[in-house]
Amino acid sequence: MKVCHFTSAHPSDDIRVFVKECSSLADAGHEVYLVAKGDSRIENNVTVVGLGNPSGGRLTRMSKFAKMVYLKAKALDCDVYHFHDPELLPYGIKLKKAGKKVIFDSHEDVSAQIKDKPWIPKIIRGLVSSIYKAYETHAVKKFDAVVSATPHIAETFKNRTEKVIIVNNYPKFDDIIYQTKPFSERERVICYAGGISEIRGEKVMAEAMKDVDGTLFLAGNHKIGQIGAGEGLIEYIGLLDREGINNLYGRAMVGLCVLQPASNYIDSQPIKMYEYMAAGLPYICSDFPAWKALTDKSGAGVCINPNSPKELSAAINKILDNPDMAQNMGTKGREAVEKHYTWEVEFKELRRLYKCLSF
């Protein structure tokens, strides 16, 4: 089939959209196009139609740029349209009216997320959330399917549409190298790779490092530099490619994922934890219910109160001081990923959906 994925919010090299879904569908024999911001190219047998980088702020992206993405996608005249952003819901309805098969890929619980958006005045967040949910309900009833990135998101569509499948955002098995260097030979290195901000735990990590004899490497969208933190050291090393990420995981003794308890994080499935597990790296994470369930099941990490630098520093020190324990946790994490948490397993569900749509 001729398939078009389109997104106004995600870059054209987005891990879930391009690396996993589009590339896997192309490998399965579909003719795949991706319309997104960024440059045009052909990669992994996917034709990327890049629309550059939109000027203006959030509202411009959600209005003018979203319409531009839709018009470019529509002109491709594909059989299936698979979109990834809530501002594209009206265009999904238009494509359905034009006789196309339409899939909405819901990455987040948007109506809950709206209640935490700082750019929406607090007094009207509840109203905006209710209006959005009502419109989303109206829209998804018209689509051929909703793809949810987590079981929690799928649950939010219960009683609104029966056409929901779960395609978890687990890592591609071949992307993460299993790090075999013994923990007894590793330096006292802690790592985090991802968005760097207070809500993603930057402040708590920095405070915790004051009581840790080790170095925390932060890889992400931050100015490169080095700062002292009591006993510890923090190094901001900038954005890394996949090779750089694998090298970082190979040096570290523990990975961190201490997101703060915002509504869109509490029920999320952070790809970071699964990456740590795939690399054979123990992790320390926030004690959200879903994350604690994963940790209890796998034995691959430790859960802490994400607002407690003291708990975090104690957990880091325990792992750094006990390389045999770290080795055991890392091995358990890798084994869990091999059995349960890979993109290759999840793609089977998406492939079945596309097969059904071809009839």
Protein Blocks (a to p, Z undefined) as FASTA:
>chain_A
ZZddddfkbcfkbfklmmmmmmmmmmnopacddddedddddeehiacddebjaeddfklm
mmmmmmmmmmmmmmnopabdcdfbfklmmmmmmmmmnopacddddfbdfklmmmmmmkbc
fklmmmmmmmmmmmmmmmmmmpmbdcdfbfklmmmmgokaccbccddfbdcfklpccdfb
dfklpccddddeddddfknommmmmmmmmmcccddddddjddeddddehjbccddebjad
fklmmmmmmmpmbdcdddcfdfklmmmccfklmmmmmnopacdddfbfklmmmmmmnopa
ccddfklmklmmmmmmmmmmmmmlmmmmmmmmmmmmmmmmcfklmmmmmmmmmmmmmZZ
